[in-house]
Amino acid sequence: MATYACFDEFLTNVKERSKDRALSTPPTHYLMTTSDEVVAIVLRTQSELSESSTRGVNWLDTQRHLLLEYNEEDRHSIPMTGNLVEY
């Protein structure tokens, strides 16, 4: 969760980091925002998941000064994994 004062800076940083994947065909990275959160939706193959997740966490560590902690366990982000629903 981004701090209110740093929300725009964090969003700009996330957009810059994910721009290539967001503009790829098909896109593999989407961003959703609420008034105080940035939610990244990333599509990965199973073989990409571990390495890509590690890179993402390492990048978030560089952004820690812009983020609020959710709680002691989750810290600055709450990862979620799920299946893509196909129609």
Residue pairs with C-beta under 8 A, 6 or more apart in sequence:
1 36
1 37
1 67
1 68
1 69
1 70
1 76
2 10
2 11
2 36
2 37
2 38
2 66
2 67
2 68
3 66
3 67
3 68
4 36
6 65
6 66
6 67
7 36
7 38
9 66
10 38
10 63
10 66
10 67
11 31
11 33
11 38
13 63
13 66
14 31
14 38
14 40
15 22
15 31
17 59
18 29
18 31
18 40
18 42
21 27
21 28
21 29
21 42
22 28
22 29
22 30
22 31
27 43
28 42
28 43
28 44
29 40
29 41
29 42
29 43
30 40
30 41
30 42
31 38
31 39
31 40
31 41
32 38
32 39
32 41
33 39
42 52
42 56
43 84
44 52
53 79
57 77
60 67
60 76
60 77
64 76
67 76
67 77
68 76
69 75
69 76
70 76
70 77
70 78
